[in-house]
Amino acid sequence: INGDILIDERFIRIAALNALTFTKRGWISDPSLRLLAFLACERQIKDALRKIGLKKGQYNRLTIILVSKNKEKTLKNIRTFLESKGLEPIEIDEIFKTSKEKLEKIIEIYGLTQGEITSRREKGLKKAISDALMERMSIMKLRI
């Protein structure tokens, strides 16, 4: 997925938990695609891909989200894979660094309204955006 628009670790964890535990007959059966849908706060895969999928030449960072029972083995395999491609991993804190431009981009991509953000603004803009996205994810889940 597009790593440039991830707001915080909590949002990813809740989306992953939803993807692994929420199954509804007739909806997305693949947990990795459900994760994409929850991260995008979209019920339809095509809409989720349009919103947060990779688009050639538009983003600086790819983020891969893995859920594993064996963290050490998984991390070792990821490092080996990245090294084989001439790439290197970055720390998770680096992914969630925010700038005014990043926050504005997230607001635009998700189509957040000023009302959604303003009502939570006292916690700071990043937290307000994260909370608004969590609410959207919950509402999306109810509508499935």
Buried (B, 14 or more C-beta within 10 A) or exposed (E): BBBBBBBBEBBBEBBBEBBEEBEEEEEBEEBEBBBBBBBBBBBEBEEBBEBBBBEEEEBEBEBEBEEEEEEEEEEEEBEEEEEEEEEEEEEEEEBBEBEEEBBEBBBEBBEBEEEBBEEBEEEEBBBBBBBBBBEBBEEBBEEE
